[in-house]
Amino acid sequence: MDVICHDIPPALAAPLTEALALCALRPVQTGAAVLLLGAEDPAQALARIADFAASRPEAGRAGADRIASGQVVWLLPAGQAAVLQGTLARAALAHAPQLRVNAIHLAPRRPPPAPWQAAWTAATQHPGPPPLPQALAQALGLLLQGPALTGQVVNIAALR
């Protein structure tokens, strides 16, 4: 599957390239049904989404259902999910059912435990977070395969 990447931050370029390879997605300049957006400015993101919507055909029909002709996945900067969630919801409503608009939030790392917390260990050790490329690939796979998901934020905490 092809994907258009816009405004990807330099810090995410290498992990995102690896995540796209894990998902069998190929970056192209035009003609893809998926837009991967890394804009931090809400106005710029809305403009990119509107431009992408203008390039996509109307939603198809499958019985009484409408099938989106494209998807947008917005990579929200760490710690900005609460601030940008309203913009995401407006974009999802404005372009439904033609586009599915979702986001991946790169959750900030947890603070280190306090000294009194560090002494305690869980009875069953849980696996740590996956590396960033694998976490991005899992989130992309979830959003791209879920045909009814729109306006959703997937939070990922990964090793960086």
Helices and strands as residue ranges (DSSP letters): E 2-6, H 10-22, E 26-28, E 34-37, H 42-55, E 60-62, E 65-67, E 70-76, H 81-95, E 99-106, H 115-118, H 132-145, E 153-156
